[in-house]
Amino acid sequence: MIAGLPRSGTTHLVNMLAADPRLRSSQLWEMCFPFPLPGEQPGPIEQSPRFEMTKEMWKNNNVVLPYMAAIHEMHPDHVHENIEFQGMDFSSYQIEWRARVPRWSHYYFAHDQTPHYAYEKKMMQALTWMRGPNRWLTKAPPNMENLIPLHTVFPDATIVITHRDPVAVIRSSLTLLAYWVDDFASVIARAAEDGVTFDIVQEFIDPEGTAFEIYVERAGQPNRILAQLMLAGPVAALYDGVRDAALGWDGSDPIRDALDLLGGALDLHQS
C-alpha cells in the first residue's frame, strides 16, 4: 500500500508496480463503478457499460481540461487511487479536491478513519471475490495521515512511502487546482454566452433506502425524524442535508461561483 503526499509520485509508482500481473489493482473504471450494473452481462472489460461510461467521462474531461492528462492521467484503464472506495462511505479527501469546504476538512480530521478503512477492505474483498488475483496493490495520499488506521485494518500490509519536498508538493498542487478552476470557469462562461445547455438526469435507484441508511442507520436519528424527511421528499432531504450540514459553502468558493454563473445564465430547474 502506497502512501505519500499529493504530487509526490504515488500515481507513477502504483502504475509501474501494477504492471506485475501477480498483483491486483483497480483501474479507474472499476473505482468509479465497482459492481455490475443491473442487467449487465459478463464479458470483456472493454465492452462493459461501466468502462464505456468512464471512457465518456474522461473524454468530456479532456474537452474541458485539455492539459489534464499531462498533469494526472485518468484514462478508464489507468490504475487509480483507492479514495473512491472511502468516498462511497462518505470519507477521504476526495471532496476537498472538488470544492473549498473547510468544515468538511475539520470534520474529517476530527474523526477516526478506521471504520472507513474497514469499509474499503470490504470493497476489496468483494472485488477479489469477483476476479483475482487476491494480493492487492493500492495507493492514496490520505494514507499519510492515517497510517495507524491503515495498519489496524491491514496489519499484514507492506507500506511504501514516497518523499518529495513539501514546498514542491504545494506548488504542484496549487498549479493543478488553479488550472482546473480557471478552465472550468472559462468553459461555463462561454457556454452561458452561447446559450449552450446540457440535459443532465440523475436518479436514485432506491431513494427511500438511501435516506434511511443516512439518517437512521448512520446518523442514529429516530424514525419519526426520517418520516418528516420523507414527507419533504427523500432526494431533497439528502441534498439539503449535505449542503447545510456537511459542505457549508461560504459563498467565496470559485467553483460555487461558477455554478451560480451557470444557473443564472441558463434555465436550470429541477423536475
N, C-alpha and C positions, 0 to 999 in steps of 0.2 A: 504494500500500500504506500503510495507516494504522497508526501506532504511537502509543502513549500509555499512561499509567498506567491501571490499572483504575479505573472510576468517573470517568473524565475526559471522557466524551462520545464515545468512539470508536464505540459502538453507534449512537447517534443520527446521527453523521456518516456512517457507512457506509450506513445505511438511506436517508438523504437522497440521497447520491450514487448509490445503486443504482437510484433512480428513472429514471436516464438509460438508455434501452434499448440504447445503444451499448456499455455496459459489462456484463461477465459477472461475476456474483456468485453465491455459493452460499447457498441457503436452508437452514434448519435441517434439514429432512428429508433434503436431499442430503448435508449434512455427516455426519449420523448413518448414512445408508445410501447411499453414493455410487454404488454399482453395482447393476444389476438383480439381483433375487433369482432363484434357479433356477426356471425356468418362467414368469417374469414376462413378460407380453405388452406390446408397445408400446401406448401410449395416453396420454390426457391425464394431466398430473401429478397432478391432484386425485384421479384414480382409481387411482393407483399404490398397491400394498400398502405400499410404503415410506412414502408420505405418510400413509396411514391409521395405520400403526404409530407414527409420530412424533406424529400428532394424539392418539392414545390416551395416549402418554407425557405430553404436555402437559396433557391432561385430568386424568390422575391427579395430576400435579404440582400443579395448581390446587386439588385437593381437600386435599392435604397442606399446601400453602403458598398460601392464597387471595390474599395480597397480593404474591406474587412478580411478577405481571405489571406492577405499578406500579413495581417496582424494576428488573426486567430482563425484557423481553418475550421469550418463546421459543415463539411460535406456529410451526407447521410451515413456513409460507411467510415467516417472519421471516428477514432476512439476518443471518447469524450469523458468529461468529469462525472463523478457519481453523485453530484449535488442534486441532480434531478430526482434521485430516489428519496432524499430527505425533503426535497421541495414538495413531494407528494404528501409528506407528513407535516407540512406547514413549518418547515425549518430550513436551515442552510442560509448562506449569504446570497443566494440567488436573487432575492428580492432587492437587495441593496444595489445590484448592478443594473436594475431596471428603473429605479426611481430613488429620489433622495428621501429617505424615510428614517430619520434619526430615532423616532420612537420604537421602530422595529429593531434597530440595532441595539438599543438599550435593553429591550425585552430579550433579544437573542442572547446577549452576553450575561444576562442575569439568571438564565435558566440552564440547568444541567442538560447537556445534549445526549446523554447516554440513551434515553428512550428512542431518540431519533436515529441513532446509530443501530439500535436493535431493530428498528423498522427497516433500515437499509439492509441489514443482514437477512431479514425475512424476504425482502425483494430478491436478493441474490440467490437465496435458497430456491425460490420459486422458479427463477430463470434457469438455474442449474438443473432443476427437475425437467424443464422443457428441452434443454440441449446443453451439452457439456462443452469443453472439459470442466472439471469442478474445482480447479485451482485458479483463484481469481487474481486479476491484476487491476487495481483501481487507483484513482488519484483524485485529490480535491484540495485546493489551497486551505479551506477551513479546517482541514485535519491539523494544521499547525497549532491552532488554539484549542484543539480538542484531542490532544494526544492521550490523555487519561481515559476519556470515554472510548476512544478508538481502541486502546489496549484492553479495556474492560470487556468490550463486546467481541473483539477479535484477539484473544490473548496469544494465539499462535502465529499472528501475522508478522511478516518482515516489513519494517517501516523504513522507507528510504526518504531522506530529506534533502531537497535541493537548496543551494545557497546562492544568493545574489545580493549585491549592495542594496540596502533598503532605499537609499536615495534614488537609485536607478529604477527600482521597482515602482516607487511612487510616480516618477517621471513617466514611465511607460504606461502605467495605469491611467494617469490623467490624460495622456495623449489618446488612448483608446476611448475613454469616456467622452472627451471633448469632440472627437471625430464623430462618434455615434450620435451625440445630442445635436451637434451643429447640422449634420447632414439630414437627420430626421426632421428637424425644424424646417430646413430648406425644402425638403420634399413636400411636407404638409402645406407650406405656404404656396408653393407652385400649384399643388393640386387644388387648393382653395381658389386661387386666381383663375384657373382654367375651368373650374366647376366640375372637376373630376370626382366621382363618387365611387365607393366600393360597397357592395352588398355583403354584409357580414351577418351570419346567422350562428347563434350559439344556443345549445340546447342541453339541459341536464337530462341524462337518461333516467335518473331517479332523484328528482329534486327533494321529495319528502324524506327519503332515506339519507340524502346528503345533509339536509338541515338537522335531522335527528342526530346524526353522528357528531356534528359540530357543536350543536347547542345542548345536547343531553349527554351523550356518551363521553365527549371530550371535555366540555365545559362543566358538566355536572349540574346543569340547571334543571329545575323541576319541570315535569311535563306540562304544567299549566302555562309556563312561560313559552314553551315550544308551541302550544296551541295558539297563543296570542300571535306568535310569529307566523304561524301557518295562515292565520286569518288575514294577515297583511300580505301574504304571498311568500312562499319559501325562497324563491330566487331573489326577490327584492330584499328579503331579510339577510340573505347571505352577503349581497353586495354592500348593504348598509353597514352590516357588522364589520366587514373587512375595512371599509372606508373609515368608519368612525373609531373603531377600537384598535385596529392594528396598524393601518398605514399612516393616518394622521398627517395628511398633506397640509403644509402651512401656506400654500399659495405661491411660494417662491421657487418651486421646483420647475426647471425649464421644460421637463417632459410634460408636466401637467399643463404648463402654459401652451405648449404645442397642441395638446389635446383640446384645450379650451379654444384655441385658434381654429382648429378643425371643426369643433362643434358650433362655433359662431358663424363660420363662413359657409358651412354646408348644412343641409337639412338632416340633422341626426335625430333619430327618435327611437324609442323602444316600443315594440309591438308585442 
